[in-house]
Amino acid sequence: MGIVKKYFIKKYYFDIVERDDGFSIVNTHRKNITDRDGIEEVIFNCKTFEEAERYIDKLKKGNYNL
């Protein structure tokens, strides 16, 4: 269990974290932003790593509002 993969997308950092029952995507911190709202927040839960990677691909396309 733990961090499987890390991503930096625009000004946000995301981790794919393995859990007992699947994977979570966690917004770990923001670059150069003092507002800490939403940090270390689980933004997506899924059963497979492939689902997590598909969600990260959506985030890379800008489909998020954090």
Backbone bond lengths (Angstrom), bond angles and torsions (degrees), N, CA, C in turn:
res aa  C-N    CA-C-N  psi(-1)  N-CA   C-N-CA  omega(-1)  CA-C   N-CA-C  phi
1 M - - - 1.441 - - 1.528 109.33 -
2 G 1.296 115.64 149.24 1.449 120.51 179.12 1.512 111.37 137.62
3 I 1.325 115.53 -165.85 1.457 121.56 -177.83 1.527 109.61 -72.52
4 V 1.326 115.59 127.10 1.454 122.06 179.69 1.529 110.31 -96.48
5 K 1.336 116.34 -41.36 1.459 120.75 -177.11 1.523 109.09 -154.48
6 K 1.341 115.99 147.31 1.463 122.24 179.62 1.523 109.35 -117.77
7 Y 1.333 115.40 146.97 1.461 121.28 178.63 1.519 109.69 -136.35
8 F 1.329 116.21 146.28 1.460 122.52 169.26 1.516 106.25 -117.45
9 I 1.325 116.63 116.54 1.459 121.87 -177.55 1.522 107.69 -124.77
10 K 1.318 115.20 113.95 1.458 123.10 -174.46 1.516 108.60 54.74
11 K 1.315 119.78 -113.30 1.466 120.44 -178.33 1.526 112.32 -105.90
12 Y 1.316 117.79 12.78 1.459 122.51 -176.02 1.525 111.68 -115.59
13 Y 1.301 115.44 147.71 1.465 122.25 173.45 1.526 108.17 -110.02
14 F 1.323 116.44 134.42 1.459 122.47 179.26 1.522 109.32 -128.86
15 D 1.328 116.19 143.19 1.459 122.38 174.24 1.518 108.63 -120.25
16 I 1.330 116.24 140.17 1.458 120.64 166.06 1.518 105.31 -93.70
17 V 1.321 115.47 120.77 1.458 122.04 -175.01 1.525 108.92 -114.89
18 E 1.328 115.86 128.53 1.469 120.37 177.08 1.517 109.22 -82.67
19 R 1.349 115.49 133.54 1.461 122.19 176.84 1.526 108.63 -120.04
20 D 1.311 116.75 177.43 1.466 120.60 178.49 1.528 111.88 -62.12
21 D 1.331 117.21 -35.40 1.458 121.05 -174.34 1.525 113.63 -110.88
22 G 1.326 117.77 19.36 1.459 119.84 178.26 1.513 111.83 145.76
23 F 1.332 115.37 -139.57 1.463 121.71 -176.06 1.523 109.98 -134.69
24 S 1.314 116.22 153.24 1.461 122.91 173.82 1.515 108.56 -128.62
25 I 1.329 115.31 149.40 1.459 120.68 169.98 1.515 106.33 -107.04
26 V 1.330 115.09 125.97 1.456 121.60 -174.24 1.524 108.81 -118.94
27 N 1.336 116.06 131.70 1.466 122.35 172.88 1.522 105.63 -81.28
28 T 1.330 117.38 104.72 1.463 119.92 -171.18 1.511 114.06 -85.01
29 H 1.315 119.08 -42.70 1.466 120.93 174.07 1.521 110.42 -170.05
30 R 1.307 115.11 168.97 1.460 121.36 -178.98 1.513 109.43 -113.46
31 K 1.305 116.06 146.66 1.460 121.60 -179.41 1.533 109.71 -85.75
32 N 1.326 115.59 125.44 1.465 122.55 173.96 1.524 113.86 59.44
33 I 1.310 117.50 32.72 1.461 120.75 177.52 1.524 107.86 -126.55
34 T 1.317 116.12 129.73 1.466 119.17 -178.26 1.518 112.00 -83.69
35 D 1.329 118.69 -22.21 1.461 122.05 178.61 1.525 108.58 -69.50
36 R 1.316 117.43 118.27 1.465 121.02 -175.39 1.533 112.78 -101.46
37 D 1.326 119.36 10.48 1.462 121.13 179.05 1.520 110.20 -62.12
38 G 1.310 116.71 137.44 1.454 121.91 176.74 1.514 114.69 80.91
39 I 1.314 117.90 3.95 1.455 120.52 -178.28 1.528 109.47 -78.27
40 E 1.311 115.41 141.18 1.462 123.84 -177.19 1.523 111.07 60.85
41 E 1.309 115.27 31.61 1.451 121.66 178.91 1.520 108.99 -98.23
42 V 1.327 116.71 133.80 1.461 120.93 174.38 1.522 106.82 -73.74
43 I 1.321 116.29 120.89 1.461 119.26 -177.91 1.525 112.77 -105.11
44 F 1.349 117.51 -12.50 1.460 120.00 -179.82 1.521 108.97 -160.23
45 N 1.334 116.33 136.86 1.466 122.58 174.44 1.520 108.54 -120.73
46 C 1.322 116.81 142.73 1.455 120.81 178.99 1.525 109.65 -153.05
47 K 1.319 115.14 171.52 1.466 121.02 -176.84 1.525 113.34 -90.83
48 T 1.344 117.64 -30.94 1.464 120.17 -174.47 1.526 111.42 -122.79
49 F 1.329 115.24 156.98 1.459 121.21 176.75 1.529 110.58 -64.31
50 E 1.339 117.12 -35.03 1.463 121.08 179.68 1.524 111.10 -62.53
51 E 1.335 117.22 -40.63 1.465 120.64 175.96 1.524 110.73 -61.23
52 A 1.316 115.94 -41.81 1.465 120.57 179.34 1.524 110.41 -62.98
53 E 1.318 117.56 -42.82 1.464 120.67 179.14 1.528 111.37 -65.60
54 R 1.331 117.64 -37.24 1.471 120.03 176.60 1.527 110.55 -63.31
55 Y 1.330 116.85 -39.35 1.465 120.15 178.45 1.528 110.27 -66.51
56 I 1.325 117.63 -40.72 1.469 121.34 176.39 1.527 109.81 -60.41
57 D 1.331 117.78 -40.04 1.468 120.76 177.32 1.525 110.99 -59.88
58 K 1.342 117.41 -39.50 1.466 120.87 176.07 1.524 110.39 -63.56
59 L 1.329 116.45 -41.39 1.463 119.87 178.47 1.527 110.90 -62.47
60 K 1.328 116.51 -39.04 1.469 120.70 179.31 1.526 111.75 -62.53
61 K 1.335 116.32 -29.15 1.465 120.60 179.11 1.523 111.77 -82.23
62 G 1.329 116.86 -1.49 1.456 120.56 177.22 1.511 114.45 93.25
63 N 1.312 117.61 13.17 1.460 121.32 -178.42 1.521 111.54 -87.40
64 Y 1.323 116.47 61.24 1.455 120.36 176.52 1.514 109.84 -151.76
65 N 1.307 115.20 155.71 1.454 121.83 178.49 1.519 107.12 -139.14
66 L 1.326 116.51 92.90 1.461 121.16 -177.26 1.504 110.60 -106.49
